[in-house]
Amino acid sequence: MKVLIDERGRKYLVEGRELHTKQGIVRIEDDAHRASSHLGHSFVVLDPDIVDIYEKMPRAGSFMLKKDIALILACLGVGAGKTVVDAGAGSGALAIFLGNVVGPGGRVVTYERNRDFAERAERNLGLAGLQGVVEVRVRDVLDDGFDEPDSSADAVTLDMKESWKMISEAKRVLRRGGRTAIYTVYVEHARAAHEALLKEGFAEVRTIETVTREMEFRRQGSRPKTGRVGHSGYLTFGRKV
């Protein structure tokens, strides 16, 4: 698999040896650093990394943005060899970054109640080479809870409707000192999650919204891009004590 970047910066994830675009047909040779289409357009050829996979993988349902994923990874503090339980896999966006961080010695179990979404997540995890690290399970955890035994997880992430109803179950599977991150779209849901964490005795409870601004630099001047993403969701964190 290769990632190709065209003259305008557009990116293509290619699993075979040939790419068909409006700029022509590109044939990719082994160990090539560059390739040209039959119409003469130039492409940079690279081995894809986890960011390329995230940006170009097929998507289903809502999709967590990198700005929120980055803050989750930083605030959970998970690393190599850790165990993470994730609820609400979607297309696998967060699970891919979690799996990349915990590595082959770690383990991520991600739950998804929608079978079609779960199958999409499994395919995307395959693109990222994380099948042996991340396991996708089809289950409605609101009804049936997690499979994991008590105090077995270093972190729990929740991205699902009525996530505040899963706080006691998250507490059960977390080890002492383990952390949870909850992603919610609406502020009322963020408040419900925040209050549920406090009620369950979690420490270091806080809710954050991240807003990023990409800059553009032109000959006439510099400024933030006008098409920036504003609100995506709220992140609520807590620590089991």
N, C-alpha and C positions, 0 to 999 in steps of 0.2 A: 504494500500500500504506500502511496506517495501523496504529498500535497503539492499542488501546482499554484503558483501565484502569477497572474497575468500583468501586463504593462500598466494597468490601472489599479492594481492592488487587490483585485478580486481573487478569492481563494477557492480551489476545487480539491475535494478529497477523492482520490482515484484508487479503486481497488484493483483494477486491471492494468493493462499496458497501453490503453488508448483512451483519449478524452475527446469527446465531440462537443464543440462550442460554436457560438456564432462567429468566433474568430478563426474557425477552421478545425481540422482534425489534428490532434497532437499524439504522436507516438513516443512512448517513454522507454528509453533504453536503460539497461542496468547501469547503476552507478553514475547516471547522468546528473549534472548540476544544473543544466539548462536544456530546454527543448523548444522547438519552433513548430508552429502549425503549418499546414500545407499552404496557408495564405500569407505566411511570413511573419506572423506575430510571435513574440518571444515570451517564454514562461520560465520562471525559476522553479527548480525541482528540489524538494526537500523531503526528508523523512518526517512524518507527522509526529507531533508531540501531543500531550494531553489537552492542550489548549486548542489545537487544530481539531481534534476529535470532538471536543465540546462544541466548537463553533459550527461545525459542518455536519454533525450527526443528525439523523432524522428525529423529529420532535413530535410529541403527542401531549395534549393538555397544556397546562401552564408550565412555564420554564423558568427556573431560578437563574437570576443573573449573576455574573461573576462578582460584582460588587458585594452581593449578599453572601455568596459562597465564601469569598475571601474572609469576610468578617466572622463567619461561622467557624472556619478552620482556625483562625487566630484566637477566638474566644473559647473554643473547646480545648485547644492545646493538645489534640491527639497527635500521635507520631507513630513511628515504626513499631509494629508488634501489638498495637492496641486493638480493642474490640469495640465496634460501634454498631448500634441498632438504629435503623432509619425507618421511619414510617411515612409513606407517601412517595414512592419511587418516581412516579411520573415517567419521564423518558430516561431517568437515571443520571441527570445532570449532577446533583449533589453527590450521589453514590460514587460516581466516577472519580471525583476529586478526593472523596474520603478514602476510597480504595487506593488511589495513587499515593496518599500520605501514609496510610498504615502499612502498605507494602506487603510482600509475600508472607512475612511473618505475622501479619495482622489479619483481621477478619471484619468484614462489614456484612450485616444482614439487612436487606432493605425489603420492606413490606409494601405491597400494592394490591388494592382490592379489585382493580379493573384488569382483567386478564390480558386484554389487548395492550394496555400500557405496560404491563409486566413483560410481555413478550418483546415489546419495543425496547424496553430497558435492557433486557438480556442481550439483544442484538448489539446495542450500543456499547455495553460492557465488553462484548466480544471484540468490537472494533478497537477498544482501548487495551485489549489484552489482559483484562482483569477478571476473567471467569473464575480463576482459582482463588481470588481474594474476596470478591463480592458475590453473595448469594441472593437471588431474588425469590421471594416467597409470595404467593397469591393468597391473601387473607385480609379480611376486614377486621383490623385490630381493635376497632371500637367495640365490636361484638365479642371477639375471641381472645383479645390480648396478644402478648408476645409469647413465643415458644421458649424464650431464654429463661434459665433458672435465676433465682434471686442473686443479686450482687455480682453479676457476671459481666457487665458492660462498663467500659470506661467512659462512654458518652452515648447519649440518645438524642436523635434529631427528629423533629415532628414537622411535617408540611402536609397538613390535612385539615378537612373541615372538623370543627369542634375539637381541636387539638387539646384544649384545656381539660377535656374529659379523660385524657390519657396521662395526666400528670402523675396520678397515684401508681399507674402501671410503669411509667418511666422510672419513678422512684424505686419501685420494687426491683427492677433489673439492674439499676445502677449500683456500682460499688460505692462505698463511702468516699467522698471526695470527687466522685465523677460529676460530669457536667451535662447539661441539656441545653439545646437550642431549638426554639420554636419559631417557625416562619408563619406569619399571618398577613393577609392582605388588608383587612379592615381594622381600624383602631379599636373598635369595640371588642373584637376577637383578641387583639393584643392585650387589652386590659384584662379580659377574662383569663387569659393564660398567665399573665403577671400575678393576678390575685390568687389563682390556683396554686402557683408555685409557693407563694408566701404562706398560704393555708397549709400546705404539705410540709412546711418547715425548711424549705430550701434557703440557702444563703446566697449572697452576691446576686440578687435578683435585679435585673435592669432590662429596659426595653429601649431599642435603638432603631432609628431609621437612617439609612445611608443614602446620600445623594452625591453623585459624582458629576464633574464637568470636564469634558475633554476640550482641550484648546485647539484652535486652528491658527496657523501662522501664514499670512499672506503678505504680498509686497506692500500693500497699502496699510497694513496694521495687523495686530493680533487681538484675539478675543475668544471667549468660550463659544463652542459650536451652538448654534441656535436649535438644532434638532436633538438636544440631549434628552436622556431618559430622566424623568423626575421620580415620582413615587413608584416603587415596585412592591414593597412589603415592609412589615415591621419584624424585627428580630428580638425575641425575648430569651434571656439567658438565666440560668440558675445553677446552683451547685448543691449536691446532696451532702448533708453533714450529719 
